[in-house]
Amino acid sequence: MKKIIINGNKPLNGEVTISGAKNSTVALIPASILADSMVTLEGIPDIQDVRSLIEILEEFNVAVTFDAEAGIMNIDPSNMISIPMPTGKIKNLRASYYFMGAILSKYGEGVIGLPGGCNLGPRPIDQHIKGFEALGATVRNEMGAIYLTSPEDGLKGDRIYLDVVSIGATINTILASVRAKGRTIIENAAKEPEIIDVCTLLNNMGAKIRGAGTDVIRIDGVHSLHGCRHTVIPDRIEAGTYLAAAAAMGEEVLVKNVIVEHLEGFVAKMDEMGVNMEIGEDSILIRKSDDLKMVHIKALPYPGFATDLQQPITPLMLKAAGDGTIIDTVYPKRVNHIAELRRMGAGIKVESDTIFMQGPNAMSGAEVKASDLRAGACLVIAGLMAKGTTTITGVENILRGYDGIVDKLTALGADISMVEEEN
């Protein structure tokens, strides 16, 4: 069992470079199997979700090489075979569901275990299934697995209205439709930068997709897709996490490899709090920020404040003066970090899915558990702020999405280490 140990209240200084986007990568890798030759992805983060996806690709007899230090992955699906996907590996990460759309598109049929990932409350895949069925597929749920079958004459494009704005359903429907006959129109599509990233890859592979980044995406089906080279966009959630840490404990921290436009909702709230920022073309400099003001946050689909950043910004808010609230309209049950922050002395509570807090808070080190990926990031920042020693368990959740988090924070001056103990 891994643990992260933080001796807190140490100032941060220096530079940190943001890795490729986790939420893009976990869709780009399944999308790559639609090619008939080698796909090279650059800027791939070295995270556990990537390792899990590599294992799944190898089950499909896809040739994969990953240079973790250089962040380069080569995916050659030319000898791929279609087999039922093993449930055990699927349970390791939710994003494995992107293989549904890719396998259905490539083979016309497939068997895929239901996805796992962080426990953030109900996250149904009914909109994914709605997209597949609109294209003509038959979808059955038997014994915890999804059975996908296309008609004998193949999938056909159609007009699909998603009842809720869903990144996963938007991407999965795109993957299923890129080789369908005719035109597919997805209405009420999600607009996240990661969707644009996936569509850029697919278009470079020969797909015909227009409208990515808007709420209407049009896909004209093509007969085949070829290999290409593609660079992953920077991770806006990792960037926001380090910006929050720098605002909380930094004297002067430069966060590099940032697309500022992807962080507008987050940066606006930091500005409202009074964080001392200097925004560059592809970087943000954070200087020591005192006398912070509390804010109210509502997490919304893009371009609103990202749900994945409401947990990482919470410790920074606890440093600010006044009363604040967080309402997450995307995942209202995303509150598992609150009880852990209370262990550290935070004045924070949850009532009817609304987080209430009062500040400023002086937190103390404690033993806490990372229940999910972004809750883990929240607790790391809280540990950096707290006096004394914080021990975080559930570290596997953090490693799912943060590339080299201990090394990056150590380079900034944090007293942080990861230890491994027997259960």
Salt bridges, closest charged atoms under 4 A:
GLU15 OE1 - LYS256 NZ 3.13
GLU42 OE2 - ARG229 NH1 2.39
ASP46 OD1 - ARG51 NH2 2.98
ASP49 OD2 - LYS22 NZ 3.69
ASP49 OD1 - ARG400 NE 2.86
GLU59 OE2 - LYS89 NZ 3.08
GLU142 OE2 - ARG140 NE 2.70
ASP153 OD2 - LYS156 NZ 2.43
ASP163 OD1 - LYS130 NZ 3.01
GLU187 OE2 - ARG159 NH1 2.69
GLU194 OE2 - ARG236 NE 2.80
ASP197 OD1 - HIS230 NE2 2.79
ASP220 OD1 - ARG183 NE 2.88
GLU238 OE2 - LYS408 NZ 2.73
GLU252 OE1 - ARG287 NE 3.30
GLU272 OE1 - LYS269 NZ 3.16
GLU278 OE1 - ARG287 NH1 3.05
ASP290 OD1 - LYS288 NZ 3.95
ASP308 OD1 - ARG334 NH2 2.69
ASP308 OD2 - ARG374 NE 3.85
GLU340 OE1 - ARG343 NE 3.33
GLU351 OE2 - LYS349 NZ 3.26
ASP353 OD1 - LYS333 NZ 3.18
GLU420 OE2 - LYS2 NZ 3.92
GLU421 OE1 - LYS3 NZ 3.15
